[in-house]
């Protein structure tokens, strides 16, 4: 999972680099890049948590950042900045990550 989140971060960076140079693409792109890079970095922190409480907190942050990344992908698609064809697989991969993380968080609460 650590490598998967890192690869998603790198793929997201490539998407950012491919954005048109319009003002709205720059603004949305920066938001997308911040949340996307945060997913990988925060998941790394999850793996290094020193307690169950810290694990839960870092996991929750990672879920929030993943959800935000998915939101920005939706905006990029729905605004017509990038196509569904270009971003669909990336969105699905973030969706699979959020499902895994949500299950892990639910199991931690028990």
N, C-alpha and C positions, 0 to 999 in steps of 0.2 A: 504494500500500500504506500509506503514511503517513496518508492521509486515511481509509482503511478502518479502520485501528486506532483512529484518533481517533473515528470514528463509532461503533465498537463500544464504546469507553469511555463515550461519551455515552448509548448505548442501555442499557449496564449500569447507569449511574447512575439512569436512569429505572426500571429493574427494582428497584434498591435502594430507591428512593423509594416504590415500590408495595408493598413487603413489609408483611405484617401487623405490628402492634406488640407481638408476643409476644416473650418473652425469647430463645427459641431462634432466632427469625427475626432478631432484632437481632444475636446472636452470629455466626450463619452469614452473615448479610448483610454484616457488617463484613469478614469474611474474604474473601467474594466481591468486595466493592468494592475492597479493597486489591489483590488480585491482578489484577482487571480493569483498574483504572486504571494498574497497573504495566505491563501489556502495551503500552499506547499510549506511555507515557513511555519505556520501555526500547527500543521500536522506534525512537523518535525518536533515541535515543542511538546505535542501530545505524547510522542514516543519517549520523551525524556522526563515526563512528569514524575515528581518525587512523592506524590501522595494521590490517593483516590480523588480528593477534592480538587487538586490541581489538574489531574487528568480530566475530570468532568468539566472544569472551567475552560481549559484549553480546547477540548473537544467541542464545546458549545460555541466558542469563538470560530473554530474552523467550519462548523456547520453554517454559522451566520455569513461568513465570508464566501463560502461556496454558493449559498443562496443568492447573495449579492452579485456574484460573478454571473450566475444564471440570469439574473435580472438584466444585467448590462448586455449579455448576449442577445436576449430577447429584444432589447432596445435597438441594438445594432441591426438586427434582422428586420424588425417592424418599421424602422425608420428608412429602410432601404439603403443604409450605408454599406452593409455587406449582405450577401445572399444566404438563404436557408441552406443551400447546397454547400456553401463554404463553412458555415458554422454549426450545421446540424449535428455532426458527429461529435464535435467538441462539447456541445450542449448535452448530448446524451451521456458523454463520459463524466461530466460534472454531476449529472443527475444520478448516475450509478454511485459516485463517490458520496453524495449526500445521503443516499439510502443506506449505505454501509455505515457511515458515521452516525446517522440517527439510530440505527439498530444498536451500535456500540454504546451510545449514550443511554438508550433505554435499558440496556443490560447493566450498565453501571449503576443506575438508580435502584436496581433491585437489591 
